[in-house]
Amino acid sequence: MWSPGAATSVLALINGARESIDLENEEMAYAPATRALCLAAHHVDVRIVMTYSADSRRALAQVASCGAHVHLLYGQRPLYIHAKILLVDGRVALVGSQNLSSTSLLYNRELAIRITSPAILRSLAGTFAGDDAAR
């Protein structure tokens, strides 16, 4: 999936979640994605892991207020989350360079690959779980 032009596909994946959404991102400031994650958090388990960024504070507060589990890594030497993964229902993932930001989805040349391989999905889920457990 290429950007510009990926926003519709990313939103469709979020909106299609039935059980869970696991998200790691470096930036999160695309209002339609924030709204979609907030709506999803009312009926599915939404977990977000990011390194703290003041630029994403408002969006993360919004999704947290809707029931999403937001884990921000702080400190002098936190693991820096540069990864971009959107894992939905443990059955499909987008992995690539796209952040959930207007710049990334609408203007920059970015790329994400849609993954459905069970072995790769298990690996992604395991890494996400480890990052979510990091303190």
C-alpha positions as CSV (number, residue, x, y, z in Angstrom):
1,M,0.0,0.0,0.0
2,W,1.5,3.3,-1.1
3,S,1.2,6.8,0.2
4,P,-0.1,9.2,-0.7
5,G,-3.4,7.5,-0.9
6,A,-3.2,5.0,1.9
7,A,-5.5,6.7,4.4
8,T,-8.7,5.0,3.1
9,S,-7.2,1.5,3.3
10,V,-5.7,2.1,6.8
11,L,-9.1,3.4,8.0
12,A,-10.9,0.5,6.5
13,L,-8.6,-1.9,8.3
14,I,-9.2,-0.2,11.6
15,N,-12.9,0.0,11.0
16,G,-13.1,-3.7,10.1
17,A,-11.6,-4.9,13.4
18,R,-13.8,-7.4,15.3
19,E,-11.5,-8.4,18.2
20,S,-8.3,-6.4,18.6
21,I,-6.1,-3.7,17.2
22,D,-2.4,-3.6,18.2
23,L,-0.6,-0.4,17.0
24,E,3.0,0.7,17.2
25,N,3.8,4.1,15.6
26,E,6.3,6.9,15.8
27,E,3.7,9.6,15.2
28,M,-0.1,9.8,15.7
29,A,-1.8,13.0,14.6
30,Y,-4.2,12.0,11.8
31,A,-7.6,13.0,13.1
32,P,-9.6,10.4,11.1
33,A,-7.4,7.6,12.4
34,T,-7.8,8.9,16.0
35,R,-11.6,8.9,15.6
36,A,-11.6,5.4,14.0
37,L,-9.4,4.0,16.9
38,C,-11.7,5.7,19.4
39,L,-14.8,4.2,17.9
40,A,-13.1,0.8,17.7
41,A,-12.1,0.9,21.3
42,H,-15.8,0.8,22.2
43,H,-16.1,-2.8,20.9
44,V,-12.6,-4.2,20.5
45,D,-9.3,-4.3,22.5
46,V,-7.2,-1.5,21.2
47,R,-3.6,-1.4,22.4
48,I,-1.1,1.3,21.4
49,V,2.6,1.4,22.2
50,M,4.7,4.5,21.4
51,T,7.6,6.4,22.7
52,Y,6.3,9.6,24.3
53,S,6.0,12.5,21.9
54,A,4.3,15.8,22.7
55,D,3.0,16.0,19.1
56,S,0.9,12.9,19.7
57,R,-0.3,13.8,23.2
58,R,-3.8,15.0,22.2
59,A,-4.6,12.0,19.9
60,L,-3.4,9.5,22.5
61,A,-5.4,11.2,25.3
62,Q,-8.4,11.0,23.1
63,V,-8.1,7.3,22.3
64,A,-7.3,6.5,25.9
65,S,-10.5,8.3,27.0
66,C,-12.4,6.0,24.7
67,G,-11.0,2.9,26.4
68,A,-7.8,2.2,24.4
69,H,-4.8,0.9,26.3
70,V,-2.0,3.4,25.6
71,H,1.5,2.5,26.8
72,L,4.0,5.3,26.4
73,L,7.7,4.6,26.9
74,Y,9.4,7.4,28.8
75,G,12.7,7.8,30.6
76,Q,16.2,8.6,29.9
77,R,16.8,5.5,27.7
78,P,13.4,4.1,26.6
79,L,13.1,1.8,23.7
80,Y,12.5,4.2,20.9
81,I,9.5,3.0,18.9
82,H,10.2,3.8,15.2
83,A,8.2,0.8,14.1
84,K,5.0,1.1,12.2
85,I,2.7,-1.9,12.7
86,L,-1.1,-2.1,12.6
87,L,-2.1,-5.6,13.6
88,V,-5.9,-6.3,13.4
89,D,-7.6,-9.4,14.9
90,G,-4.3,-11.3,14.8
91,R,-5.1,-12.0,11.1
92,V,-3.8,-9.1,9.1
93,A,-1.0,-6.6,9.6
94,L,0.3,-3.5,7.9
95,V,4.0,-3.1,8.3
96,G,6.0,-0.3,6.7
97,S,7.0,3.3,6.9
98,Q,3.6,4.9,7.3
99,N,2.8,6.7,10.6
100,L,-0.8,7.6,11.5
101,S,-0.1,11.2,10.5
102,S,-1.5,13.4,7.7
103,T,1.9,13.9,6.3
104,S,2.7,10.2,6.2
105,L,-0.7,9.1,4.8
106,L,-1.6,11.9,2.5
107,Y,1.6,13.6,1.3
108,N,4.8,11.6,1.7
109,R,5.9,8.7,-0.5
110,E,5.5,5.8,2.0
111,L,4.9,2.1,1.8
112,A,3.3,-0.5,3.9
113,I,3.0,-4.2,3.2
114,R,-0.2,-6.2,4.1
115,I,0.8,-9.4,5.9
116,T,-1.5,-12.4,6.4
117,S,1.1,-15.2,6.9
118,P,0.3,-16.8,10.3
119,A,4.0,-17.3,11.2
120,I,4.8,-13.7,10.5
121,L,1.7,-12.5,12.4
122,R,2.7,-14.6,15.4
123,S,6.2,-13.0,15.3
124,L,4.7,-9.5,15.1
125,A,2.3,-10.2,17.9
126,G,5.1,-11.5,20.1
127,T,7.3,-8.5,19.5
128,F,4.3,-6.2,20.2
129,A,3.5,-8.0,23.4
130,G,7.1,-7.6,24.6
131,D,7.1,-3.9,23.8
132,D,3.8,-3.5,25.6
133,A,5.2,-5.2,28.6
134,A,8.4,-3.1,28.6
135,R,8.8,-0.7,31.6
